[in-house]
Amino acid sequence: MLDIEGLRFRAALFAAIRHFFTGQGFLEVDTPLRQPVIIPESNIVPLCSEGQYLQTSPELCMKRLLAVGCSEIFQICHCFRKDEKGRLHLEEFTMLEWYRLGADYHHLMTDCEMLFRAISRELATLRSATADAQHCKGLSAVLEEPWQYVTVAEAFNRFSPLSLVQAIRDNCYEEILVEFVEPELGRQVPVFLYDYPRPMASLAKTRADNPETAERFELYWRGIELANGFSELTDTNEQRARFLQELNAIEQKGGQHAGLPEMFLQDLAKIPSAAGIALGVDRLIMLLTGRQHIGEVVSFSPQDF
């Protein structure tokens, strides 16, 4: 359980996030935590709630808001994913998501740099002598340095015993990424790992010059993944085909699902182009305060009950 100083730091971070986005002209929105159907993702297991699902992400609803005329929106909310437990994982965690109409993944990378620098500057003004606050102040100069950009293929060539093509062919991409690549990313300044293989980006638009590569990135800092963003796939037929592949993969694992999110697919056709990103707020607090376990930065961890 967080003490009063920890609660104040967490509240100050939320306020800094809101201050940044409202200052950029974004509209803060809120969407239902419980839904009858969610986006099918074979690598994520949802938590059920009275015949419905607790959201694994607000993505489905936020994209539908883009379809009815919203242009720049953000949300801080709780998300739920079954069996995600560990140093960096909780079944219930805090997510920040934002979306831009008429944008691509490059715009989101710029947003990330601006957001982190704005947050660090604002938190540096906190009048607190706690170790958490002092650690955060010490990171301000680091975040002002130029950030790094590396493609997934380049990262595998530098850090992996296998090339990206070999890892995908041998069906060990995730294992190689976690064991060899991720620990090397963002040791000093944050790094954008971008241009993912198409099979690893079921919701992302593919590059016009290379249909096997998706306009997706993940943000890493000190070996920890903080955010996942991409240029949105808005082709309804292509998205339906990818969802069917995900549903098949879920069934192959013996999982359950509610079928296709048909209303989402209908609204997707109304979005000309957009980009969206999800950022793990609790992990960000971990890094800003120097904490080693995600349970140390939330108001109540599972061990508090």
N, C-alpha and C positions, 0 to 999 in steps of 0.2 A: 504494500500500500504506500502510495506517495505521501511524503510529509508536506507541510504547508508550503515550504520553499519549492518543492517539486511541482506542486499544483500551480503555484504562481508562474513558474517557468513555462509549464505547459500552456497555461492560459495566455501568457505573453506571446508564445509562438503562434497560437491560433489567431490572436489579434493582429500579429504582424502579417500573417498570410492574408487575412481579410483586408487589411490596409493596402497591401500590394495590389490585390486583384481589383478592389473597388477603385483604386487610383488609376488602374489601367482601363477602366470603363466596363469591367465584367459585371454581370448580374449573378448574385448568389442565389442558388436554387436549392430546393430539397425535394426528394423523391421517395416513394414508398420503400421501406426496408423489406417488406414481405410481398412477394409477387407470385402469381400462378404459373408463370413460365419465365425462364431465364435464358441467357445466351448459353448455348451448349459449348462447353470446353472440356475436352477429355482429360486434361491434366489437372482439373479442379473438381473437387467433390463438394456439392452444396449441402447445407444443413436444412432439413425439412422443418416446417412449422404448420401443423394442422392442415396437412394436405397441400401446402404451398411451400415456397422456398424463401429463406432469408437471402438477401442479395449478396452475391459474391463480389459485385461491383455495381455502381449506379449507371454503368455505361449504357445499358439498354434504354433506360428512361431518359437519360441526358441527350442521347442522339435523337430520340423522338421529339425532344424539346427544340432541337435544331431544326427539325422538319416543319415545326409550326411557326418558325420565324425568329427564334433566338439566334444571336450571332456569336456572342462571347459569354460563356457561362462557367461557373465553378461551383464546387460543393465540397464540404468537409463532412464526412459521414462514417458510420460504422459499417463494416462489411464482415461477412462470415464465410469461413471455409473449413470444412470438416477435416479433422485429423491433422491440421497444420499446427504442430507443437514443436518447440525447440528454442534455441538461443535467438533466432531471428523470426520466429513464427508464433502466432496466436490464432486460435479459431475465431476470435472476435478482435478486430483491429481497426485502426482509424485510417481512412483513405482520403486523400485530396485528389479530386479529378477536375480537369478543366478542358474546355473544347473551344475551338475557333472555327467559325465558318469561313470558307474561302482561303484556308491556310494549308500548309503541309508540315511534315515533320521537322523541317529546318526552323520554322517559326517556333515550334515547341522547345527546341534546344535553346534558342535565344531566350525564351521565357524562363527556362530553368536557371540559366546563368543570372538573369536579372533578379529572379525570385530569391535565390540563395543569398546573393549579395545584399539585397534589400533586407532580408530577414536578419542576417548576421549584423548588419549595421544597427538595426533597431534593437536587437537583443543586447548588443554591446552597451547600450545606454542604461540597461537595468542596474539599479542601485542594489546590488547583491554581492556579498563576499563569499557565497557558497562555492564549493569546488566546481559544481555544474556550470554556474554562471561564468566563472573565471575560465574554464575550459572553452566555453563557447566564444568568449572574447578573444581567446588566443587563436581561434580559427579564422577570424575575420580577414586577416592579411592573406591567408592561404587562398580563400575564396576569391580574392581580388586578382590573383594571378591568372594567366591564360589557361583555360581548360583544354583538355586533350580530346581528340577525335580519332577513333580507330574502327575500321570495318571489322565485321565478324571474321571474314577471311584472313585479314591481316593479323588479328589476335590469335587465331589458330596457328598461323604460320610462326608466330613469335613464341607462343607459350605452350602449344600442344604437341604431344608426340606424334599426332596424326594431323593431316591437313583437314580442312573443313569438308571437302568432298569425301575423303576417306571415312571421317567420323559419321557422316550421314549414311554412307554406303554400308558401314558396319553396324549401324543402328546403335551407336554409343555417343551420339552428339551431346545429350544432356550430361552424361557421366563425365565426359572430357571437359565440358564447359565448367562444371562445378569443381572438379578436382584440380584442373591445371590452369584454366583461363581466368575464372573469376577472382581467385586470390591475388592475381597480379594487377588487377585493374584499379586505377585511382589510388595508388599508394600515397601520393602527395595530393595533387589537385584532382577534382572529379573528372571522369572520363565518360564520353559518349561512345558506347559500342553500337554501331549502326549498320544498316543494310543487311538484314537477316535473310537467311534462305526462305523462300516462299513457304515451305511446309511448316516453318516455325512462326508463322504470322497469319493466322486464319482470319483475322479481321482487318488486315492492312492492305493497302493498295500496292500493287507491284510497280516497279520502276518501268517507265516507258521504254528505256533503252536496254532493259534486261528483265524480261518477265519471270525469271527464276529467282529474282531478288526483290524483297519487299521493303517498302519505305518505313521501316520500323527501327527504333533504337531503344536501348536501355541505358539508364544513368547509373554509374557505379562510383562509389567513393570508399576508399580503404577496403576494397574487396567485397563490399556489400552492395547489392542491387537496391536502388532507391526508387526508380521510376521506370515505367514502360510506356512509350508513346509511339504513335504512328500516324501517317496519312491514312485517313479512313477509306476503306473500300466502300463505295456507294453503288456499285453495280449489283442490283438485286439478284439477278440470276447467278452471278458468280458467288455471291455471299450465300445463297441458298445451297449451292453445290458444296461449298466448304462446310456449311453447317451439317449437311447430310453426312459428310465424311466424319465430322466430330461425333455425331450421334452413333454412327456405326462403331467408332472406336470406343465410345462409352459402353455400348452393348457388348462388345468383345471383352471388355473388362468385367462384365457382369453388373454394371451400374444401371441406375434408373434415370429416366428423364421425362420431361413433359412434352416432348416433341418440338416442333419448330415454333419460334416466336413470330407468328404470321403478321401481327399488327406492326411489329418492328420492321419486318421485311417490306411491308407496304410503305411505311414512312421513309424507309431508307432511300427510296426512289425520288423523294422530294428534296434530298440534300445534294446540291451540285458538287461541292467539294468541302472537305473539312479535315481537321486534325484534332486528336484528343490524346490525353495522357493521364495515367494514374500514378500517384506518388504515395509511398508508405510513410505516413506522418510519424508513427512510433519509431521506425528505424531512423528517420532523420533526427529525432530527439536523442536517440542513442548516440549517434555520431557527434552531435553538437555538445553533448554533456560528457562524452567519454565513457558512457556506461557500456557494459559488456553483454547484457541480456535484456531482451525486449520487455520482460516482465518487470524490470526496474524503472520503466518510464511511463507506465500506464497507471491510472488511478487505483485500479484493483487488478491484480494478476490472478490467475487461477489458484495460486497457492494461498491467496488471502481468504479463501472460503473453506 
